[in-house]
Amino acid sequence: MGKKTEFLYLSERDTIEAGVLDAKKCIDNAEEVFTLLSEGDYLMGGSNHNSHGLGLVFPKESPFPNMPVAGPDRRFVAMPAYLGGRFDVCGNKWYGSNAENPKKGLPRSVLTVTLNDKDTGEPLAFMSANLLSAARTGAVPGVAARHLARKDSEIVAVLGCGQINRSCLRSILTQLPQVKKIVCYDIFEAASEKFLSWAKEELGVDGEATSDLEAAVRGADVLTVAASRLKPLYVKDEWLKAGVTVLITGPMQTDTSFWTSTKLIYDNVRLHEAYVQEAIESGDKAGYYKGVIGGPIYTLIDEGKMPALKDSTSIGEVILGKKEGRTNDKERVTFVACGMATFDVGLGYDLYKTALKKGIGQKLILWDEPYQQ
Amino acid sequence: MGKKTEFLYLSERDTIEAGVLDAKKCIDNAEEVFTLLSEGDYLMGGSNHNSHGLGLVFPKESPFPNMPVAGPDRRFVAMPAYLGGRFDVCGNKWYGSNAENPKKGLPRSVLTVTLNDKDTGEPLAFMSANLLSAARTGAVPGVAARHLARKDSEIVAVLGCGQINRSCLRSILTQLPQVKKIVCYDIFEAASEKFLSWAKEELGVDGEATSDLEAAVRGADVLTVAASRLKPLYVKDEWLKAGVTVLITGPMQTDTSFWTSTKLIYDNVRLHEAYVQEAIESGDKAGYYKGVIGGPIYTLIDEGKMPALKDSTSIGEVILGKKEGRTNDKERVTFVACGMATFDVGLGYDLYKTALKKGIGQKLILWDEPYQQ
């Protein structure tokens, strides 16, 4: 006798009902995931267990007129993971991105997450993951703000005024009750003004919008960096004051003197080791480095100017009290995060459990019994 | 104003209604995909555009009691692809496998396929893919039987009597009307007898069940090989008669003298080049070769005993008349297929289109309009 398999479908609206916009809960979830990462109780793809994901790489040009070609933010990526602890579940995030999407009334990326029974592979849930992915991305610097930022931080500079930084700021502000002002910077002035209006309305925080990067950075106690990859963001060492906390979610360029003097905490050292390994395997290490957030850091490590990854600190170790985070109010602390499928699986799982409990979503039947066993 | 996004959900039953069991149609679909592959009008994962997929690799042992560990057929794999031609669509197959599943009334693997708009990334369909995957896997040797087997083939040896070979045989028989007899071999005699009963009933073909591999192979005009990976299958050169067609869907070992004397046709030479590249990058070439169907062949190529992959033939080129397939009734022709996400996307797309036309499946709303753009 075959076994019936059912799973839960959650639309974007269902994920809201299940709590995806509750920034505090998302931070707690991400913090828990970080501790599992530092303990090693997870698997991502590949034989190194730490592959970020597998993407369709669109060619620069193609003899086939319909084939997608490389373009701004244009990609599809599959990101499988197993997450341990109380989650104990497998899943896969799958998404397509295209900078042209907003012209069509769509977000730049369209994402879904599948959760699966770790033993049988049966789907448990299939869900819209745009808000999930934004929430987990934002929750990561939220965790870092909780553990690394000065509690008396008053000014937050928002570098890059897109959707990602909305999630980041929403999350960071839950951790820093003294924040009085935000300074919003974007290469597009309209974007920084729109962001500021949104922040006033939704988060009740005041501030200013500027297209002067130096003005935005000087005076900031916390930087949240999630600028578009379209134009590199160069933040000079001298602009960054003592005691600053730099939360890096998107690419940032800075002087070597900053990298070598800041206390650097990684989201997960193993992930960065995997990036370096993949860079070597690609046959074009420098080219690969250019495409990843940690690229400038790996270059300095290779040159012997920064400590090796194996001697570095993951934030999970700070959370667990195994290594030191910020130790005084003067040091400049930088946190680098790259995005891991484990966070999608972790937060997706809690949304799924909440949905089950509250009767949110649509039950779908995979089969009443499998046609073939 | 945001754009509404809807997509179609197809349960296993829906995929049956949409025609997944129609072996002839599935072969036509796979044949079309093969021509696109040989023209290069597709993309799979990775910078080489030909990665088979990205899997969770379970460790042999783990300090975490809940973490899945390596076991028979135990894996999760994500397989993304873009397929061109009239399909012009992206998709991802995602599945988990576990040899323990049948004890729970489940198939060994549980599979789903997502199809996505190539430009926006929006999901078009999410579907149960167990039958889809079996059908496309079976259709591949069906295409090979159509183009490479002697039309007067009378005896088919079925090596490995599981679900995969059911699909293969169903497909092969649609192409070879002269077949009078099947010989079913499996290491488990009960499996071969069960297979024979099924074939009599569903396909109306008579034959015999045996646990004597030599007896099964000698006299066969066509071999369909899809045995479990649990025990290697060693087929001796001397058992394989002149004019035989060997259709390899699962691992087979044989004498070097067979490999070097048969005419070998690949499903897609580029895929095998990618396997060899990944083997080199893995740092354990020999170990990697052991895990893939083409391993014994790549070893002989590396030793200079067989022609290089770049000088080899893909079946798409035979279909298009660009290279020769079988040229006489005496030569022994072997076809090697490894499974590509392009076939899941191709067949999935036709099922989706049929379902749309016939009103099969369930429309699901991703969002009425996206919460964030």
Interface residues (C-beta under 8 A of the other chain):
Chain A: M1 G2 K3 T5 Y9 S11 E12 R13 I16 E39 G40 D41 L43 M44 G45 G46 S47 H49 S51 G53 L54 G55 L56 V57 F58 P59 P63 F64 N66 M67 P68 F76 V77 A78 M79 P80 A81 Y82 G84 D88 C90 N92 W94 Y95 G96 S97 N98 E100 N101 P102 K104 G105 L106 P107 S109 V110 L111 T112 T114 N116 D117 K118 D119 T120 G121 E122 P123 F126 S128 N130 L131 A134 Q163 R166 E281 S282 Q362 L364 I365 L366 W367 D368 E369 P370 Y371 Q372 Q373
Chain B: M1 G2 K3 T5 Y9 S11 E12 R13 I16 E39 G40 D41 L43 M44 G45 G46 S47 H49 S51 G53 L54 G55 L56 V57 F58 P59 P63 F64 N66 M67 P68 F76 V77 A78 M79 P80 A81 Y82 G84 D88 C90 N92 W94 Y95 G96 S97 N98 E100 N101 P102 K104 G105 L106 P107 S109 V110 L111 T112 T114 N116 D117 K118 D119 T120 G121 E122 P123 F126 S128 N130 L131 A134 Q163 R166 E281 S282 Q362 L364 I365 L366 W367 D368 E369 P370 Y371 Q372 Q373
